Amino acid sequence: MHDADYERRRAQTEFAVAQGKRWREAKAAEIDELPAGTVVMFNVISGDYITAADRLEAIDKFHQKYGRGGALGFPFEVGRPVFVGGGIG
């Protein structure tokens, strides 16, 4: 991987994490009502999100909704620590 590609992906991941945390906080009341272990993946631009039983299902649902490479996502599990570095593009 070229240095420019690496830097672009790193910046993209940092952006996804920062925005994902912001959306998580903004929608805490609604998200915290979901069962523990539910995987939530935010579209980091719109704040829209999908829910799933596991990460693979969440990625599939996210790609179905936004297309591959169509949006940056921020995944985490309800009731578990935030998964940092999980930007999906």
Disulfide bonds with the S-S distance in Angstrom:
none
